[in-house]
Amino acid sequence: MNTETNKDNSASETIQTLSERIAILEEQVQKLILLEKYIALQKKWDQSRIRITLNASGVYLVTVIFMHVLAIENPAVSALIPVFGYVITTISLPLVKKLWIKSYLKDSGKDNPLLK
C-alpha cells in the first residue's frame, strides 16, 4: 500500500511539475510575441516620415545656428546641404540594408526564405 501511495504522489508531483513547465513556457511565448511586436514597431519608427522630418529639422536648426556663429553667408540656405544629405542617406539606407543582408546570407551559404 505504501508503494502505491508513493506512486500516486510521484505521479501527482510529475503532473504538477509538467503543468508548471507548461505555464512557464506559455508565459515565455507571450513575452516573445510582445517582443516581436515591439521590434516591428521600432522598425516602423526607424523608417517613419515623422522621425526623418524631426531629425532633419534638428540638423537644419543646429547647422543654421553654427553657420550664423561662424558668420557664413546665407546660413539658412547653406544649412540645407547637410539636411539634404541626411534625408537622402536616411531614405536610401533601407535599400542598402536589404542588399547587404542578401549578400551576407548568400556568402554564408544559408538557404534562407529572405533571399526569395
C-alpha positions as CSV (number, residue, x, y, z in Angstrom):
1,M,0.0,0.0,0.0
2,N,2.9,2.3,0.8
3,T,4.4,1.9,-2.7
4,E,1.0,2.6,-4.3
5,T,0.7,5.8,-2.3
6,N,4.2,6.8,-3.3
7,K,3.4,6.2,-6.9
8,D,0.3,8.3,-6.7
9,N,2.3,11.1,-5.0
10,S,5.0,10.8,-7.6
11,A,2.6,10.9,-10.5
12,S,0.8,13.9,-8.9
13,E,4.1,15.7,-8.5
14,T,5.0,15.0,-12.1
15,I,1.7,16.3,-13.4
16,Q,2.2,19.4,-11.3
17,T,5.7,19.9,-12.5
18,L,4.6,19.4,-16.1
19,S,1.7,21.9,-15.6
20,E,4.2,24.4,-14.1
21,R,6.6,23.9,-17.0
22,I,3.7,24.4,-19.5
23,A,2.7,27.6,-17.7
24,I,6.3,28.9,-17.8
25,L,6.6,28.1,-21.5
26,E,3.2,29.8,-22.3
27,E,4.4,32.9,-20.4
28,Q,7.7,32.9,-22.3
29,V,5.8,32.5,-25.7
30,Q,3.7,35.5,-24.7
31,K,6.8,37.5,-23.9
32,L,8.3,36.6,-27.3
33,I,5.1,37.7,-29.1
34,L,5.3,41.0,-27.3
35,L,8.9,41.4,-28.1
36,E,8.3,40.7,-31.8
37,K,5.5,43.4,-31.8
38,Y,7.9,45.8,-30.1
39,I,10.6,45.2,-32.6
40,A,8.2,45.6,-35.5
41,L,7.1,49.0,-34.1
42,Q,10.7,50.0,-33.6
43,K,11.4,49.2,-37.3
44,K,8.3,51.2,-38.3
45,W,9.5,54.2,-36.2
46,D,13.0,54.0,-37.7
47,Q,11.5,54.3,-41.2
48,S,8.8,56.8,-40.4
49,R,8.5,60.2,-42.0
50,I,7.9,61.8,-38.7
51,R,11.3,60.7,-37.3
52,I,13.1,61.7,-40.5
53,T,11.4,65.1,-40.5
54,L,12.2,65.7,-36.8
55,N,15.8,64.7,-37.3
56,A,16.2,66.8,-40.5
57,S,14.7,69.8,-38.7
58,G,17.1,69.4,-35.8
59,V,20.0,69.1,-38.2
60,Y,18.9,72.2,-40.0
61,L,18.4,74.2,-36.9
62,V,21.8,73.3,-35.4
63,T,23.6,73.9,-38.7
64,V,21.9,77.3,-39.2
65,I,23.0,78.4,-35.7
66,F,26.5,77.0,-36.2
67,M,26.9,78.8,-39.6
68,H,25.5,82.0,-38.1
69,V,28.1,81.9,-35.3
70,L,30.8,81.3,-37.9
71,A,29.4,84.3,-39.9
72,I,28.9,82.3,-43.1
73,E,26.8,84.0,-45.8
74,N,23.2,82.8,-46.1
75,P,23.3,80.3,-43.3
76,A,19.6,79.5,-43.9
77,V,20.3,78.4,-47.5
78,S,23.7,76.9,-46.8
79,A,22.3,74.7,-44.0
80,L,20.1,72.9,-46.5
81,I,23.0,71.0,-47.9
82,P,23.6,68.7,-44.8
83,V,19.9,68.3,-44.4
84,F,19.5,67.0,-48.0
85,G,22.4,64.7,-47.4
86,Y,20.8,63.4,-44.2
87,V,17.4,62.9,-45.9
88,I,18.9,61.1,-48.9
89,T,21.0,58.9,-46.7
90,T,18.1,58.0,-44.4
91,I,15.8,57.2,-47.3
92,S,18.4,55.0,-49.1
93,L,19.6,53.1,-46.0
94,P,16.7,50.5,-46.0
95,L,17.6,49.6,-49.6
96,V,21.3,49.3,-48.8
97,K,20.5,47.3,-45.7
98,K,18.3,44.8,-47.7
99,L,21.1,44.4,-50.3
100,W,23.7,43.8,-47.5
101,I,21.5,41.2,-45.8
102,K,21.0,39.3,-49.1
103,S,24.7,39.4,-49.8
104,Y,25.6,38.3,-46.3
105,L,23.1,35.4,-46.4
106,K,24.4,34.3,-49.9
107,D,28.0,34.4,-48.7
108,S,27.2,32.4,-45.6
109,G,25.7,29.7,-47.8
110,K,22.5,29.5,-45.8
111,D,19.3,28.6,-47.5
112,N,17.0,31.4,-46.2
113,P,13.5,32.4,-47.3
114,L,14.6,36.1,-47.1
115,L,16.6,35.5,-50.3
116,K,13.4,34.7,-52.3
